[in-house]
Every structure is written in structure tokens, then in C-alpha cells.
Amino acid sequence: MRQAQVEEQAATIRAQTAQLTDQAVVAERLRIARELHDVVAHHVSVMGVQAAAARRVMERDPEAARDSLTAIERAARDGVGQMRDLLGTLRVADGDAGAGTGAAAQEGADRAPQPTLATLPDLVDQASTPLCQVSGQVVESAPGAAGRVPPPLQLSAYRIVQEALANVRRHSTARTARATVRVDEDAQTVEVEVVDDGSPRVGTSGTGLGLQGMRERAALLGGGVEAGPRAGGQGWRVRVWLPLDGRGPGSRLVSAGTAAPAGTVTPAGTPAQAGTADRTAPVDTSAGTPR
């Protein structure tokens, strides 16, 4: 009887281990997919918009056209560099090229520095075109607060701004856009807001992967996402909030049944409507009235 119990427990442990392994593989695939989507979508959309801008101003403003071509060159170079960094990190993590040693792991980390809030000005500058002027700022509750944000939150905030601006370029007629990151150590939150003054561009449609990635990033850190028309109907607004301790509603560290704030978009939301997949997001109404 005891031998049978031991064998049953061993079988249960093996099944649980296999399940955890499968879950870890799925989670890693989703992380890689988010990174690839954000890097590729951003740089390709920058090149597309800058090429269109160069074509439109080539005759009347050759200097502006040259600036756009320079931006295309930089976006291509940066995109290839970030792809190489990401692939290099994956190879190290997968055990290639002598990985498995501390030196190899450190080499991979050195080769792939992650974006931070300090690099947001470069992102904003790259996103700005003659067709759409982009501005941005980091607002701190105290001097140096942004630098004290944990690196995973800084990377997520950066990627969210990156994807939101890419969506503006792909799906909006906006002439201006503004990205703001607010770091509030008193409230223990990081808030990302990207707004534009445009309307949906006719003839464009999205896969919804951009907003899905935002929701996944926010949920993993205990945050939430709102996306929809601005008050008055002119323009679009994306707002993401992230708790500094990663233990807000929606985090896997929070006990089941904890309600999310009103208007929070969760990973369990239904897909966006076709044709506006990257410009709309379902709002979870279980905790309050939708926006």
C-alpha cells in the first residue's frame, strides 16, 4: 500500500513538473514574441512614415527630405542592431557559443543593453516626422525617481510608449502626438500616457498584437491598460499604469478574486473589432463603468 502511494505521489510530481515546464516555455515564447513585435514594428513603421514624408516634400523642401532619409537609415541600423542583440541574448540563454558560464552570460548581457526611461528622448526624436510632430517627457515626483524604477518596469514603460507611437504612425491621421511617463513614488505607480490629435486612418487595419502585448506587459507587472478616443472625440489616448512593487490588481502575485480598477483592460478581454484592432481595446466592465 505504501509503495503504491509513493508511486502515485511520484507520478503527480512528474505531471506537475511537466506542466510547469510547459507554462514556462509558453511564457518565454510570449516574451520573445512581444520583444520581436515591438522592435520590428517600431523600426519598420518609422521607415515607412519617413519614406512617405520624404516623397511628399522632396520637391519643395529637399533638406527635409534628406532629414527623413537620414531617419530611415538610422531606423534600419538601429533595428538591425536591436535584432542582433535580441538574437544574441537568446543564443546565450539557449546554450550556444560557449554559454553556460558566467562569462558567457555576462557577454550576452553586455551585448544587449535594455532600453530605459533615460533613452525615451531618443525614441521620441526618432518617432517624430514632418507629418507628425512627437513630443515626450518624464515627470518625476522627486528628483531621480525615474532612475530608481526597477529595470523590468523601465523596459515595459519604454516598450509601451514605443508600440503606442507605432500605432499612431500606422493607424492615425495625427499631426501631433505626446508621450508622458509619470513616476510617482508616493503613489508607488508608473503611468504611461500617449495621446494624439488624429482620427483613424482610412484603409488601415491591425492584428491587435500591439495592444495585446501592452496588456500582457501590464498584467505581468500588476497593472492595466486603457485605450480609446480622447474626451471630445478628437484624437486617441492610451494610458497604462504599473505599480512599482509589481503587486497591483491583475498581478499573478495578487490573490484570486481581487477586483481590477474601473476601466482596466485585462489579457482576458475579447479581441478588438476588425479594422481597428490596434486602435481599440476592450474594457473590462466587471469592476465599473467603461470609458
N, C-alpha and C positions, 0 to 999 in steps of 0.2 A: 504493500500500500504506500509506504513512504517513498519507495523508488518511483512509483507512478506519479506521485506528487512532485518529486524533484524533476522528472522528465517534463511534466506539464508546465512547471514554472520556467524551465529552460526554454521550452518552445515559445512561451509567452514573451520572454525576454528577447528571443531572436526575432519574433514578429514585431515587437515594439522597436527594436534597433533598426530593422529594415524600414519601418515606417518613418522613423526619424531621419534616416539616411535619405529616403526619397524626398521628404519635406525639405531637407537642406539642399538637395540638388535643384528642386523646383525654385526655391528661394534664390539660389545663386544664379540660375538661368534668368529669372525675372530681373535681378540686379544688373546683370550683363546687358540684357535687352534694354533696360532703361538708359544705361550709360551710352550704348551704341546709338539708340534713337536720339538722345539729346545731343550728342556730339555731331552725328551725321546730319540730322535735321537742321540744326542751327547753322552749320557752315554752308550746307548746300543752299538753304534759303537765303543766306546772306549773299552768296554768289549770284543767285537768280535775281534778287532785287537790285543789287548793284549793277548787274548787266543791263537790266531794263532801264535803270536810271541813266547809265552811260549812253545807251541808244537814244534816249529821249533828248538828252542835252548835248549830244555830240556836235551838232552844227552850231548852235548858238552859244555854247559855253564849253569849249574844248578843255579848259582847266578842270571844270567839274567832272567831265568825262574821264580825264586822267586820274582824278582822285578816286572815282568809282572803280576803275581798272586796278588801281593800287590796292583798294579794299578787297577786290576779288582775289588778287594774288596773295594777299595776307590771309584771307579766309581759307584758301586752298592749302597754303603752307601750314597754318595752324591746325586745320582739320586733319591733315595727314600726320602731323606731329602727335596730336592727341590720340589718333587711332593707333599709331605705333606704340605710344605709351601704354594704352589700354591693353593691346595685344601682348606687349612685353610683360606687363603685370600678370596677365592670365597665364603666360607660359611659365613664369616663375612659380605661380601658385599651383600649376599643374605638374611641376617637377622637371621641366625641361631645362636645358642649358646649365646643368650642374646645380639646379635648385635643390633645396633640402638642407642647405647650410645657412647659417645666419648671414654670412657674407652675400650669398646669392639673393636671399630675401631682401637684404638691405639695398642691394644693387637695383632690384626691381622697384623698390620704394623710391630710391633716388631718381630713377629714370622717369617716374610718373608722378610728379608733384600734383596734388589735387588743387582745384580752384578754391579760393576762399572769398570772404566778403571784401578783402583788400583788393581783389582783382576785378571787382564789379565795374569800376570805371572803364577798364579796357573792354569789357563785354558791351557796355552801353555805347562806347565810342564806335565799336565795330558794327553794332546794330543800326546806328544812325545812317541815313542815306539822304540824298537830295529830295527824295519823295516823301520821306517820313523822318522827322527830327526826333531823336530819342534822348531823354534826359534821365538822370538817376541820382539817388542819394542814399546814404546810410545814416539813419537817425539813431543816436545813442542816448540812453537815459543817464549815462555817466561817461566821462572820457575813458576810452579804451575798452568799452563794453563789447564792441564788435569782435575785438581780438580775443576776448575771453569766452566767446561762444564755442562750444565743443566742435572739433573739426567735422564730424558727420553732419551736424546741423548747418555748418557753414557751406559744405558741399551741396546739401539738399536745397538750401536757400538759393545758392548760385544757379543750380540746375533748373529750379523752378522759374527764376527770372529768365533764364536762357530760353526755356521752352515757351513761356508766355510771350516773349518778344518774337520768337519764331512764328508763333501763331498769328501775331499781329501782321507780320510780313506776308504770311501765306493767305490769310483769310479776311483781311480788313482793308478798307479804303483809307485808313487813318493817315493824317498828315503829321500828327504828333503822338507820342507815347511817353509815359513816365513810369519809371520803376522805383519803388521806395522799399527799403528794408528797415524796419524799426526793431531795435534791440532794447527791450525793457527789462532790466534786471530786477526792478521792483515787482513787476507783474510776472516775472520769470517766463517771458514769451519772446519769440522772434516772429514778427509779422512781415509777410511779403505782399506787396500790392503792386499790380501792373495795370494801368489804365490807358485807354486810347480814346481818340475822338472820332473814330470811323464807324462805318456800318459794314455788315457782311459783304464780302466781295462776290459779285455775281459769277456763277460758273465754277466756284471752288467748293471742294468737299474734303473732308478729312476722315481719317481712320478712327479717331478717338484715342489713339495711343498716347498722344501728348498729355491730355487731361488724365487719362488712366495712370500714366506714370506719376503725375503730380499727386493724385490721390494715394497711390501706393507709397510714395516717399513720405507724405504727410502722416499716413496711418502708421507706418513703421515707427515713427517718432512720436506718436500720440497726438497728432494734430489733425487739421481738417482743411477743406478747400471750399471756397465759394466762387462761382463764375456766372456772370450774367450781364445784362445791359446795365449801364450806369443810370442813376436817377435822372429822369427826364428823357431817357431813351437815346441820348446822344453818346455813342461810344460803348466800350466794353470794359469790364472790370474783373480782374482775377485777384482774389485775396486768399492767402494761405497763412495759417497760424501754426506755430510749432512751439511746444513747451520746452524750455531749456533743459528740464530734467528728463524729458522723454517719457513722462508718465501721465500725460493728459488723456482725456476721453478718446477711445479708439486705439490706444496703445495696447499691445499684447501684454503689457505689464499690469493693466488695469483689470480688476475682477469683472467677470461676465455680468452683463446687465446694467453696466454704468451707462447712463444716457449721454449722448453727444449734444453739444450746444446747438441751438436752433440754427438752421441753415447750413450745417456741416454736410459736406459731401463725403461719403464713405466709399471704400472699394466695392461694397456690395451693391452700389447703385446700379440702376438699369442703364443700358447703353444710350448714348445721345442719339438724337434723331439724325437720320441720314441727310447728308448735305451740309450739316453744321456740326459734325462730330467733334471738331477741335475748337469750336467756339461756344459750345454749350455743355452744361454738366447737370446731371440730375441732382436734385436737392433732397436730402433725407428729411422727410416731414415728421418722422416719429417723435422728434424732440421739440417741435414747434412749427410755426408758420413759415413756409418757404418764402424766399426773397421775391 
